């Protein structure tokens, strides 16, 4: 998949621990880990919205399209 998840970078710049972010967003730490490690096949808009709200960022800060990249 040519979509890269930069969630770990955004979390680091915001000094947001994974456990705290998971609790604020309302997802399990395991599901947050799946997102952070680029293993997710999909993300709900409601989850993306909550991540952006809690990290004070835009979806494009978290998700990046790279043509010709296959992360699978």
OpenMM code with the backbone's topology and positions (N, CA, C; nanometers):
from openmm import Vec3, app, unit

residues = "UNK UNK UNK UNK UNK UNK UNK UNK UNK UNK UNK UNK UNK UNK UNK UNK UNK UNK UNK UNK UNK UNK UNK UNK UNK UNK UNK UNK UNK UNK UNK UNK UNK UNK UNK UNK UNK UNK UNK UNK UNK UNK UNK UNK UNK UNK UNK UNK UNK UNK UNK UNK UNK UNK UNK UNK UNK UNK UNK UNK UNK UNK UNK UNK UNK UNK UNK UNK UNK UNK UNK UNK".split()
positions = [
    Vec3(0.0847, -0.1174, 0.0000),
    Vec3(0.0000, 0.0000, 0.0000),
    Vec3(0.0890, 0.1235, 0.0000),
    Vec3(0.0512, 0.2230, -0.0722),
    Vec3(0.1316, 0.3434, -0.0866),
    Vec3(0.0997, 0.4491, 0.0186),
    Vec3(0.0199, 0.4139, 0.1177),
    Vec3(-0.0117, 0.5066, 0.2261),
    Vec3(0.0793, 0.4754, 0.3440),
    Vec3(0.1508, 0.5761, 0.3909),
    Vec3(0.2380, 0.5612, 0.5070),
    Vec3(0.1747, 0.6361, 0.6240),
    Vec3(0.1746, 0.5730, 0.7396),
    Vec3(0.1207, 0.6345, 0.8603),
    Vec3(0.2366, 0.6935, 0.9403),
    Vec3(0.2344, 0.8236, 0.9592),
    Vec3(0.3394, 0.8947, 1.0327),
    Vec3(0.2951, 0.9297, 1.1744),
    Vec3(0.2104, 0.8479, 1.2312),
    Vec3(0.1543, 0.8759, 1.3625),
    Vec3(0.2623, 0.8851, 1.4697),
    Vec3(0.3615, 0.7974, 1.4631),
    Vec3(0.4685, 0.8006, 1.5632),
    Vec3(0.5461, 0.9316, 1.5604),
    Vec3(0.5659, 0.9872, 1.4413),
    Vec3(0.6374, 1.1149, 1.4281),
    Vec3(0.5558, 1.2277, 1.4903),
    Vec3(0.4258, 1.2311, 1.4592),
    Vec3(0.3388, 1.3363, 1.5128),
    Vec3(0.3297, 1.3237, 1.6656),
    Vec3(0.3185, 1.2018, 1.7150),
    Vec3(0.3125, 1.1806, 1.8598),
    Vec3(0.4403, 1.2291, 1.9269),
    Vec3(0.5532, 1.2018, 1.8657),
    Vec3(0.6821, 1.2430, 1.9237),
    Vec3(0.6945, 1.3945, 1.9280),
    Vec3(0.6536, 1.4615, 1.8212),
    Vec3(0.6650, 1.6073, 1.8203),
    Vec3(0.5691, 1.6729, 1.9190),
    Vec3(0.4597, 1.6029, 1.9512),
    Vec3(0.3612, 1.6557, 2.0468),
    Vec3(0.3872, 1.6046, 2.1890),
    Vec3(0.4901, 1.5206, 2.2050),
    Vec3(0.5226, 1.4608, 2.3360),
    Vec3(0.4019, 1.3888, 2.3955),
    Vec3(0.3348, 1.3091, 2.3104),
    Vec3(0.2136, 1.2381, 2.3511),
    Vec3(0.2441, 1.0891, 2.3645),
    Vec3(0.2392, 1.0352, 2.4858),
    Vec3(0.2614, 0.8914, 2.5046),
    Vec3(0.1480, 0.8088, 2.4419),
    Vec3(0.1809, 0.6902, 2.3952),
    Vec3(0.0837, 0.6054, 2.3268),
    Vec3(-0.0356, 0.5713, 2.4164),
    Vec3(-0.0102, 0.5354, 2.5413),
    Vec3(-0.1195, 0.4993, 2.6314),
    Vec3(-0.2166, 0.6135, 2.6529),
    Vec3(-0.1622, 0.7325, 2.6691),
    Vec3(-0.2477, 0.8500, 2.6895),
    Vec3(-0.3295, 0.8806, 2.5640),
    Vec3(-0.2654, 0.8739, 2.4475),
    Vec3(-0.3369, 0.9015, 2.3232),
    Vec3(-0.4472, 0.7988, 2.3010),
    Vec3(-0.4176, 0.6722, 2.3225),
    Vec3(-0.5193, 0.5676, 2.3052),
    Vec3(-0.6395, 0.5944, 2.3949),
    Vec3(-0.6141, 0.6303, 2.5199),
    Vec3(-0.7235, 0.6587, 2.6129),
    Vec3(-0.8047, 0.7796, 2.5675),
    Vec3(-0.7372, 0.8843, 2.5244),
    Vec3(-0.8076, 1.0058, 2.4800),
    Vec3(-0.8911, 0.9821, 2.3553),
    Vec3(-0.8407, 0.8972, 2.2659),
    Vec3(-0.9090, 0.8708, 2.1395),
    Vec3(-1.0194, 0.7667, 2.1569),
    Vec3(-1.0038, 0.6805, 2.2565),
    Vec3(-1.1041, 0.5778, 2.2805),
    Vec3(-1.0771, 0.4495, 2.2044),
    Vec3(-0.9495, 0.4180, 2.1805),
    Vec3(-0.9124, 0.2923, 2.1175),
    Vec3(-0.8155, 0.2187, 2.2098),
    Vec3(-0.7968, 0.0920, 2.1844),
    Vec3(-0.7052, 0.0154, 2.2680),
    Vec3(-0.5606, 0.0489, 2.2311),
    Vec3(-0.4700, 0.0350, 2.3265),
    Vec3(-0.3281, 0.0538, 2.2940),
    Vec3(-0.2819, -0.0402, 2.1817),
    Vec3(-0.3384, -0.1604, 2.1761),
    Vec3(-0.3025, -0.2545, 2.0688),
    Vec3(-0.3439, -0.2007, 1.9323),
    Vec3(-0.4638, -0.1425, 1.9235),
    Vec3(-0.5087, -0.0863, 1.7958),
    Vec3(-0.4262, 0.0363, 1.7581),
    Vec3(-0.3872, 0.1167, 1.8554),
    Vec3(-0.3012, 0.2304, 1.8267),
    Vec3(-0.1666, 0.1813, 1.7743),
    Vec3(-0.1152, 0.0736, 1.8310),
    Vec3(0.0105, 0.0158, 1.7861),
    Vec3(0.0011, -0.0317, 1.6414),
    Vec3(-0.1105, -0.0919, 1.6054),
    Vec3(-0.1319, -0.1362, 1.4673),
    Vec3(-0.1251, -0.0163, 1.3733),
    Vec3(-0.1872, 0.0938, 1.4114),
    Vec3(-0.1814, 0.2152, 1.3302),
    Vec3(-0.0396, 0.2699, 1.3218),
    Vec3(0.0256, 0.2822, 1.4376),
    Vec3(0.1605, 0.3388, 1.4433),
    Vec3(0.2609, 0.2592, 1.3610),
    Vec3(0.2436, 0.1278, 1.3580),
    Vec3(0.3391, 0.0412, 1.2897),
    Vec3(0.3030, 0.0141, 1.1442),
    Vec3(0.2089, 0.0931, 1.0924),
    Vec3(0.1714, 0.0861, 0.9505),
    Vec3(0.1168, -0.0512, 0.9121),
    Vec3(0.0483, -0.1176, 1.0048),
    Vec3(-0.0082, -0.2502, 0.9795),
    Vec3(-0.1583, -0.2456, 0.9560),
    Vec3(-0.2194, -0.1302, 0.9733),
    Vec3(-0.3643, -0.1172, 0.9568),
    Vec3(-0.4023, -0.1221, 0.8096),
    Vec3(-0.5128, -0.1876, 0.7814),
    Vec3(-0.5663, -0.1927, 0.6454),
    Vec3(-0.6692, -0.0822, 0.6219),
    Vec3(-0.7207, -0.0245, 0.7319),
    Vec3(-0.8223, 0.0795, 0.7218),
    Vec3(-0.8228, 0.1595, 0.8514),
    Vec3(-0.8825, 0.2783, 0.8447),
    Vec3(-0.9019, 0.3593, 0.9644),
    Vec3(-1.0369, 0.4288, 0.9512),
    Vec3(-1.1124, 0.4287, 1.0578),
    Vec3(-1.2414, 0.4982, 1.0560),
    Vec3(-1.2185, 0.6483, 1.0588),
    Vec3(-1.3030, 0.7204, 0.9888),
    Vec3(-1.2936, 0.8665, 0.9917),
    Vec3(-1.3099, 0.9192, 1.1334),
    Vec3(-1.3938, 0.8551, 1.2131),
    Vec3(-1.4128, 0.9014, 1.3510),
    Vec3(-1.2836, 0.8858, 1.4313),
    Vec3(-1.2079, 0.7796, 1.4060),
    Vec3(-1.0796, 0.7609, 1.4737),
    Vec3(-0.9788, 0.8627, 1.4241),
    Vec3(-0.9741, 0.8838, 1.2940),
    Vec3(-0.8828, 0.9830, 1.2366),
    Vec3(-0.9150, 1.1221, 1.2900),
    Vec3(-1.0427, 1.1543, 1.2995),
    Vec3(-1.0851, 1.2835, 1.3535),
    Vec3(-1.0398, 1.2987, 1.4986),
    Vec3(-1.0579, 1.1941, 1.5783),
    Vec3(-1.0177, 1.1990, 1.7194),
    Vec3(-0.8660, 1.2126, 1.7328),
    Vec3(-0.7911, 1.1419, 1.6490),
    Vec3(-0.6446, 1.1554, 1.6510),
    Vec3(-0.6026, 1.2976, 1.6189),
    Vec3(-0.6630, 1.3547, 1.5156),
    Vec3(-0.6304, 1.4925, 1.4768),
    Vec3(-0.6676, 1.5918, 1.5864),
    Vec3(-0.7807, 1.5694, 1.6508),
    Vec3(-0.8234, 1.6579, 1.7598),
    Vec3(-0.7232, 1.6522, 1.8748),
    Vec3(-0.6870, 1.5323, 1.9159),
    Vec3(-0.5985, 1.5161, 2.0313),
    Vec3(-0.4542, 1.5565, 2.0018),
    Vec3(-0.4113, 1.5422, 1.8772),
    Vec3(-0.2741, 1.5775, 1.8405),
    Vec3(-0.2643, 1.7171, 1.7795),
    Vec3(-0.3796, 1.7837, 1.7657),
    Vec3(-0.3846, 1.9180, 1.7070),
    Vec3(-0.3112, 1.9204, 1.5736),
    Vec3(-0.3580, 1.8348, 1.4818),
    Vec3(-0.2938, 1.8243, 1.3514),
    Vec3(-0.3994, 1.8018, 1.2429),
    Vec3(-0.3555, 1.7906, 1.1207),
    Vec3(-0.4410, 1.7625, 1.0063),
    Vec3(-0.4208, 1.6173, 0.9631),
    Vec3(-0.5190, 1.5562, 0.8950),
    Vec3(-0.5023, 1.4185, 0.8484),
    Vec3(-0.3747, 1.3989, 0.7656),
    Vec3(-0.3382, 1.4984, 0.6872),
    Vec3(-0.2172, 1.4896, 0.6058),
    Vec3(-0.0890, 1.4872, 0.6867),
    Vec3(-0.0969, 1.5270, 0.8129),
    Vec3(0.0198, 1.5164, 0.9005),
    Vec3(0.0412, 1.3712, 0.9430),
    Vec3(-0.0661, 1.2943, 0.9467),
    Vec3(-0.0624, 1.1555, 0.9924),
    Vec3(-0.0480, 1.0588, 0.8750),
    Vec3(-0.1194, 1.0848, 0.7669),
    Vec3(-0.1202, 0.9953, 0.6511),
    Vec3(-0.0471, 1.0591, 0.5341),
    Vec3(0.0326, 0.9777, 0.4654),
    Vec3(0.1111, 1.0278, 0.3521),
    Vec3(0.1015, 0.9282, 0.2370),
    Vec3(0.0761, 0.9799, 0.1172),
    Vec3(0.0721, 0.8963, -0.0026),
    Vec3(0.2065, 0.9062, -0.0739),
    Vec3(0.2645, 0.7898, -0.1002),
    Vec3(0.3916, 0.7863, -0.1727),
    Vec3(0.3748, 0.6950, -0.2938),
    Vec3(0.3758, 0.7543, -0.4106),
    Vec3(0.3574, 0.6783, -0.5339),
    Vec3(0.4706, 0.5776, -0.5524),
    Vec3(0.4327, 0.4572, -0.5890),
    Vec3(0.5308, 0.3535, -0.6173),
    Vec3(0.5814, 0.2792, -0.4957),
    Vec3(0.5336, 0.3154, -0.3756),
    Vec3(0.5753, 0.2480, -0.2531),
    Vec3(0.4741, 0.1386, -0.2226),
    Vec3(0.5229, 0.0209, -0.1869),
    Vec3(0.4348, -0.0887, -0.1484),
    Vec3(0.4780, -0.1373, -0.0114),
    Vec3(0.4012, -0.0990, 0.0925),
    Vec3(0.4361, -0.1321, 0.2313),
    Vec3(0.3855, -0.2675, 0.2752),
    Vec3(0.3182, -0.3420, 0.1891),
    Vec3(0.2605, -0.4706, 0.2321),
    Vec3(0.3630, -0.5731, 0.2429),
] * unit.nanometer
topology = app.Topology()
chain = topology.addChain("A")
for resn in residues:
    res = topology.addResidue(resn, chain)
    for name in ("N", "CA", "C"):
        topology.addAtom(name, app.Element.getBySymbol(name[0]), res)
